[in-house]
Amino acid sequence: MRKFAQRVLPGTLILLAGCSFIPAYERPAPPVAAYWPLSAKTAGAQAVAGLNWQQMLPDPRMQAMVNAALEHNRDLRIAVARVEEARALYGITRAERLPTVNLVASQTALRLPGELSATGSEQVSRRHDVNLGVAAFEIDFWGRLKSLSAAAQASYLATAEARESFRLTLIADVAFAYLALQEMDERLSLAHATVENRQDLRFLVQQRRDVGLAGDLDFLAADGAYAAARAQLFDLERVRAQAENALTLLVGKVPDDLPPGRRLSEQDLPLDIAVDVPSEVLLHRPDVRAAEQKLIAANANIGAARAAFLPRIGLSLAFGTASRTLSGLFDSGTGAWSFAPSLVQPLFDSGRIQGGVDLAGARKVIAVAEYEKTIQQAFREVADLLVARDRLAEQLTAQESAERTQSERLRLVDARYRAGVSSYLEVLDAQRDAFAASQGTVQLRRALFVTAAQLYKALGGGQ
């Protein structure tokens, strides 16, 4: 038995070294420009790589919402389970490259009737075996199993990157929903104040009409403005409830002890993130990395398909003891072994193997196109957000100036009306303009901070 092992095992180990038919992998050149558009400002005070999401979203209430979502969101749980599924499949595929050693104990009993026996009497034979062996192990000489293992590993890594991409998207989505809810709260506060103001003014106009200082048209205009403000208030309450429901769905379970949040005017999300050249930025994104891992898996599957043309070498071997009686199973001279190599060479399969090679090649072409498309979409997303960040900041500055102007105008017109100098139509126009300006400021603040969070996500997030 020892001589047999000394002869067989070295040759087996040489065969196990094998070879591979996987094509040499080369990362496709990014099909985008080498630099961002001239209209996009890329300078900034800090890089996204060193900015974790807690630093990006400093509002403590928002952070609590994000932490709850990372713990309770069902879609994230599914994404994590997908990673575990892919890791298990990779482990199974990798195990196929190594032999499975089994301990087998068996008994065989055979009764031969007298009519079939050479002696004319029945014969009963028994055999007891205990073996330690390897059954139907494929020696991966051509690298077929190695290619399948490489493809499974890349698929596992792609799934892990997809989970990270979803995690980053979930953080950004919670931030978007939270900021949207904050916007609706502030717009509702403005609407409530407007309703109260128009109600007071309606009562004032009614009193002035009663003493002959105002006509029916002024009262109807005041009454209509008050009703319109109430209608807009009810609409905002509806939208606010929907925003709250959207945030609750993302979070999964809203914590009971949430810390106080910050108004939009108090939010300090970093707006000065520096952006590197596209070739560095885009490859940092988890969705791009996931697309590349899928491409690597498709490339490895070509090697497995090519190896199917070559002989498949199998091996079964066992070492143990055998005896007619159970008590003599381990006596001297009962050693037994078996060695059964096999070789299968496909000769004619109606083009099945070639079809597998063609299929693997077509899937690689698809994977290359999907990888390039992912990079192109990422380039456009980042470029759009860079321009939006700068323009929204400028627009917000102008809008805040307009809000201050309209508020001052409303104050002066209201004082003039109460003094009997201005008409109610001037007051009504000033109210509408001031309310619209205040609402616009709130909306722009939310849009600017959402753009900052979107840019953080588009750049691949921090560590």
C-alpha positions in Angstrom: 0.0 0.0 0.0 2.8 2.3 0.8 4.6 1.7 -2.5 1.3 2.3 -4.3 0.9 5.7 -2.5 4.5 6.6 -3.3 3.9 6.0 -7.0 0.4 7.4 -7.4 0.4 10.5 -5.3 3.3 12.5 -6.8 1.8 12.0 -10.3 -1.6 13.1 -9.0 -0.2 16.2 -7.4 1.4 17.1 -10.8 -1.9 16.7 -12.5 -3.6 18.8 -9.9 -1.4 21.7 -10.8 -3.3 21.8 -14.1 -3.6 24.7 -16.5 -6.2 27.3 -17.5 -7.9 28.3 -20.7 -9.3 31.6 -19.2 -8.6 34.5 -21.6 -6.2 37.1 -20.2 -8.4 39.8 -18.5 -8.0 43.4 -19.5 -10.1 46.1 -17.9 -11.9 48.0 -20.7 -10.9 51.6 -21.1 -13.6 53.9 -19.6 -15.8 55.1 -22.6 -16.0 58.6 -21.2 -14.1 61.8 -21.4 -10.8 62.1 -19.4 -12.1 65.3 -17.7 -15.4 66.6 -16.4 -17.2 69.3 -18.4 -15.8 72.8 -18.1 -19.0 74.0 -16.5 -18.5 71.6 -13.5 -16.4 72.9 -10.7 -14.4 70.1 -9.1 -12.3 71.9 -6.5 -13.2 71.4 -2.9 -12.0 71.3 0.7 -12.3 67.6 1.3 -12.3 64.3 -0.7 -15.2 61.9 -0.5 -12.9 58.9 0.3 -12.2 60.2 3.8 -15.8 61.3 4.5 -18.0 58.7 6.2 -21.8 59.0 6.0 -22.1 60.3 9.6 -19.8 63.2 8.7 -21.8 63.7 5.5 -25.2 63.7 7.4 -24.5 65.5 10.7 -28.1 66.0 11.8 -28.5 63.6 14.8 -32.1 62.8 14.0 -31.2 62.0 10.4 -28.4 59.7 11.6 -30.8 57.9 13.9 -33.1 57.3 11.0 -30.3 56.0 8.8 -29.1 53.6 11.6 -32.6 52.3 12.0 -32.9 51.8 8.2 -29.6 49.9 8.1 -30.9 47.6 10.8 -34.6 47.1 9.8 -34.9 47.8 6.1 -36.1 44.6 4.5 -34.6 45.2 1.1 -31.2 45.5 2.7 -31.7 42.2 4.5 -32.4 40.6 1.2 -29.2 42.1 -0.3 -27.2 40.8 2.7 -28.7 37.4 2.3 -27.8 37.5 -1.4 -24.2 38.0 -0.5 -24.3 35.0 1.9 -25.9 33.0 -0.9 -23.2 33.9 -3.4 -20.5 33.2 -0.8 -21.9 29.7 -0.1 -22.1 29.0 -3.9 -18.5 30.0 -4.2 -17.5 27.7 -1.4 -19.3 24.8 -3.0 -17.7 25.4 -6.4 -14.2 25.8 -4.8 -14.7 22.5 -2.9 -15.2 20.7 -6.2 -11.5 21.2 -7.0 -10.5 19.2 -4.0 -11.1 15.5 -3.3 -13.7 14.3 -0.9 -12.4 11.7 1.5 -15.0 9.2 2.8 -14.9 6.5 5.5 -17.0 3.6 4.3 -17.9 0.5 6.3 -19.9 -2.1 4.5 -21.0 -5.8 4.6 -21.9 -7.9 1.6 -23.8 -11.2 2.0 -24.5 -13.6 -0.9 -26.4 -16.8 -1.0 -25.9 -19.1 -4.0 -28.6 -21.8 -4.4 -27.5 -25.4 -4.8 -28.7 -25.6 -8.4 -26.2 -22.9 -9.4 -23.4 -24.1 -7.1 -20.6 -26.3 -8.5 -20.9 -28.5 -5.4 -24.7 -28.9 -5.7 -25.2 -27.4 -2.3 -26.1 -23.9 -1.3 -23.3 -21.5 -0.5 -23.4 -18.5 1.7 -20.5 -16.0 1.5 -20.0 -12.8 3.5 -17.6 -9.9 3.1 -16.8 -7.1 5.5 -15.0 -3.9 4.3 -13.7 -0.8 5.9 -12.3 1.7 3.4 -10.9 5.2 3.4 -11.1 6.5 -0.1 -11.9 9.1 -2.8 -14.8 8.4 -5.1 -15.2 10.0 -8.6 -12.7 12.8 -8.1 -12.1 14.9 -11.3 -8.5 15.9 -11.7 -8.6 19.4 -13.0 -5.8 19.1 -15.4 -7.3 21.6 -17.9 -8.5 24.1 -15.4 -12.2 23.6 -16.0 -13.1 23.5 -12.3 -10.6 26.3 -11.6 -12.4 28.5 -14.1 -15.8 27.7 -12.6 -14.4 28.5 -9.2 -12.9 31.8 -10.5 -16.3 32.7 -12.0 -18.1 31.9 -8.8 -15.7 34.0 -6.8 -16.2 37.0 -9.1 -20.0 36.5 -8.9 -19.7 36.5 -5.1 -17.6 39.7 -5.2 -20.1 41.3 -7.6 -22.9 40.5 -5.2 -21.0 42.0 -2.3 -20.4 45.2 -4.3 -24.1 45.3 -5.2 -24.9 45.1 -1.5 -22.6 48.0 -0.8 -24.2 49.9 -3.6 -27.6 49.3 -2.2 -26.4 50.2 1.3 -25.1 53.5 0.0 -28.3 54.1 -2.0 -30.4 53.4 1.2 -28.4 55.9 3.2 -29.0 58.5 0.5 -32.7 57.7 0.1 -33.3 58.1 3.8 -31.5 61.4 3.7 -33.7 62.5 0.7 -36.9 61.4 2.5 -35.9 63.1 5.8 -35.0 66.3 4.0 -38.3 66.2 2.1 -40.2 65.7 5.4 -38.3 68.7 6.9 -39.2 70.8 3.8 -42.9 69.9 4.2 -42.8 70.7 7.9 -41.4 74.2 7.2 -43.8 74.8 4.3 -46.7 73.8 6.5 -45.5 76.2 9.2 -45.4 79.0 6.6 -48.9 77.9 5.4 -50.3 78.0 8.9 -48.9 81.5 9.4 -50.3 82.6 6.1 -53.8 81.2 7.0 -53.7 83.0 10.3 -52.6 86.3 8.7 -55.2 86.1 6.0 -57.9 85.3 8.6 -56.9 88.4 10.6 -56.9 90.5 7.5 -60.2 89.2 6.4 -61.7 90.1 9.8 -60.1 93.6 9.5 -61.6 94.1 6.0 -65.0 93.0 7.3 -64.8 95.6 10.1 -63.8 98.3 7.6 -66.7 97.3 5.3 -69.1 97.5 8.2 -68.1 101.1 8.9 -68.0 102.0 5.2 -64.3 102.1 4.7 -64.1 99.1 2.4 -66.4 97.7 -0.2 -67.8 94.2 -0.9 -65.1 93.6 -3.5 -62.3 94.0 -0.9 -64.1 91.6 1.4 -64.7 89.0 -1.3 -61.0 89.3 -2.3 -60.0 88.8 1.4 -62.4 85.9 1.9 -61.2 84.2 -1.4 -57.5 84.7 -0.3 -58.2 83.1 3.1 -60.1 80.1 1.5 -57.2 79.6 -1.0 -54.7 79.6 1.8 -56.7 77.0 3.7 -56.9 74.8 0.5 -53.2 75.0 0.0 -52.7 74.1 3.7 -54.8 71.0 3.4 -52.8 70.0 0.2 -49.5 70.5 2.0 -50.8 68.3 4.9 -51.6 65.5 2.4 -48.1 65.7 0.8 -46.5 65.9 4.2 -48.3 62.7 5.3 -47.1 60.9 2.2 -43.5 62.1 2.8 -43.7 60.7 6.3 -45.0 57.4 5.1 -42.2 57.2 2.5 -39.6 57.7 5.2 -41.2 55.1 7.5 -41.1 52.6 4.7 -37.4 53.1 4.2 -36.6 53.0 7.9 -38.6 49.9 8.5 -39.1 50.7 12.2 -38.9 54.3 13.4 -37.1 54.5 16.8 -39.1 55.8 19.8 -36.4 58.0 21.3 -35.4 60.1 18.3 -33.2 63.1 19.1 -34.3 66.5 18.0 -33.7 67.4 14.4 -32.4 70.5 12.6 -34.3 72.9 10.4 -33.2 73.2 6.8 -31.5 76.5 7.5 -29.5 74.8 10.2 -28.4 71.8 8.1 -24.6 71.8 7.4 -24.1 69.0 4.9 -20.6 69.4 3.3 -21.1 71.3 0.0 -17.4 71.6 -0.9 -16.5 68.0 -1.8 -13.5 67.7 -4.1 -13.9 65.6 -7.2 -11.0 63.8 -8.9 -10.6 62.9 -12.6 -13.3 60.5 -14.0 -10.9 57.5 -14.2 -10.3 57.7 -10.4 -13.8 58.7 -9.3 -15.9 56.3 -11.4 -13.9 53.1 -10.5 -14.6 54.0 -6.8 -18.3 53.4 -7.2 -19.6 50.1 -5.9 -22.0 49.6 -8.9 -19.1 50.0 -11.3 -17.0 47.6 -9.3 -19.9 45.1 -9.3 -20.3 45.4 -13.1 -16.5 44.7 -13.5 -16.8 41.6 -11.3 -19.6 40.3 -13.5 -17.3 40.9 -16.5 -14.5 38.9 -14.8 -17.0 36.1 -14.1 -18.1 36.0 -17.7 -14.4 35.9 -18.8 -13.7 33.0 -16.5 -16.7 31.0 -17.8 -15.1 31.1 -21.2 -12.1 29.1 -19.8 -14.5 26.5 -18.4 -16.4 26.2 -21.7 -13.1 25.8 -23.7 -11.8 23.1 -21.3 -14.9 21.0 -22.0 -13.4 20.1 -25.4 -10.5 18.2 -23.7 -10.5 14.8 -21.9 -12.0 14.7 -18.4 -9.8 12.7 -16.1 -11.4 11.0 -13.1 -10.0 9.1 -10.2 -11.4 6.7 -7.6 -9.2 5.1 -5.0 -9.6 3.4 -1.6 -7.4 2.0 1.1 -8.7 -0.3 3.8 -9.2 -3.9 5.0 -11.5 -6.7 3.8 -12.4 -10.0 5.5 -14.9 -12.8 5.3 -15.7 -12.4 9.0 -16.2 -9.2 11.1 -13.9 -10.4 13.8 -11.0 -10.9 11.3 -11.4 -7.5 9.6 -8.3 -6.1 11.1 -6.1 -9.2 11.1 -2.7 -9.3 9.4 -2.9 -9.7 5.7 -6.4 -8.2 5.3 -5.2 -5.0 3.7 -6.9 -4.0 0.5 -6.9 -1.2 -2.0 -8.5 -0.2 -5.2 -7.4 2.3 -7.9 -9.7 3.2 -10.8 -8.6 6.0 -13.1 -10.9 7.1 -16.0 -10.6 9.3 -19.0 -13.6 10.6 -21.0 -13.0 12.3 -24.3 -16.0 13.9 -26.1 -16.1 12.8 -29.7 -19.5 13.8 -31.0 -22.1 15.9 -29.1 -24.0 17.6 -31.9 -22.2 20.9 -31.2 -23.2 21.2 -27.5 -19.7 22.0 -26.3 -19.1 24.6 -29.1 -22.5 26.1 -28.3 -21.3 26.5 -24.7 -18.2 28.3 -25.8 -20.3 30.6 -28.1 -22.7 31.2 -25.2 -19.9 32.2 -22.8 -18.4 34.5 -25.5 -21.7 36.2 -26.1 -22.3 36.7 -22.3 -18.9 38.3 -22.1 -19.8 40.8 -24.8 -22.9 41.6 -22.9 -20.9 42.0 -19.7 -18.5 44.4 -21.4 -21.4 46.5 -22.8 -23.1 46.6 -19.3 -19.8 47.6 -17.7 -19.3 50.4 -20.1 -22.9 51.5 -19.9 -22.6 51.7 -16.1 -19.5 53.9 -16.4 -21.2 56.2 -18.9 -24.3 56.6 -16.6 -22.1 57.2 -13.6 -20.1 59.9 -15.6 -23.4 61.7 -16.5 -24.7 61.5 -13.0 -21.6 63.0 -11.4 -21.4 65.7 -14.1 -25.0 66.7 -13.7 -24.7 66.9 -9.9 -21.5 69.0 -10.0 -23.3 71.6 -12.2 -26.5 71.4 -10.0 -24.5 71.9 -6.8 -23.0 75.2 -8.0 -26.1 76.6 -9.7 -28.4 75.7 -6.8 -26.1 77.5 -4.3 -26.2 80.6 -6.5 -29.9 80.3 -7.0 -30.5 79.9 -3.2 -28.5 83.1 -2.5 -30.6 85.0 -5.0 -33.8 83.5 -3.7 -33.0 84.4 -0.1 -32.4 88.0 -1.2 -35.8 87.9 -3.0 -37.5 86.6 0.1 -36.1 89.4 2.3 -37.3 91.9 -0.3 -40.8 90.5 -0.5 -41.1 90.3 3.3 -40.1 93.9 3.7 -42.5 94.9 0.9 -45.4 93.0 2.6 -44.6 94.8 5.9 -44.7 98.2 4.3 -47.9 97.5 2.2 -49.7 96.0 5.3 -48.8 99.1 7.3 -50.0 101.4 4.5 -53.3 99.5 4.2 -54.0 99.6 7.9 -53.3 103.4 7.7 -55.8 103.6 4.9 -53.2 104.6 2.2 -53.0 101.4 0.1 -55.7 99.3 -1.4 -56.4 95.7 -0.4 -55.3 94.5 -3.8 -51.7 95.7 -3.1 -51.8 93.8 0.2 -53.1 90.6 -1.6 -50.3 90.8 -4.2 -47.7 91.4 -1.6 -48.9 88.4 0.5 -48.9 86.1 -2.5 -45.4 87.2 -3.5 -44.0 86.9 0.0 -45.5 83.5 0.5 -44.2 82.2 -2.8 -40.7 83.6 -2.1 -40.6 81.9 1.4 -41.8 78.6 -0.1 -39.2 78.8 -2.9 -36.4 79.4 -0.4 -37.4 76.3 1.6 -37.6 74.2 -1.6 -34.2 75.4 -2.8 -32.6 74.6 0.5 -33.9 71.1 0.4 -32.8 70.7 -3.2 -29.3 71.9 -2.5 -28.8 69.5 0.4 -30.3 66.6 -1.5 -27.9 67.4 -4.4 -25.0 67.3 -1.9 -26.2 63.8 -0.6 -26.7 62.6 -4.2 -23.2 63.7 -5.1 -21.7 61.9 -2.1 -23.5 58.7 -3.3 -22.5 59.3 -7.0 -18.9 59.5 -5.9 -19.0 56.1 -4.2 -19.3 57.3 -0.6 -16.6 57.3 2.0 -15.0 54.5 4.0 
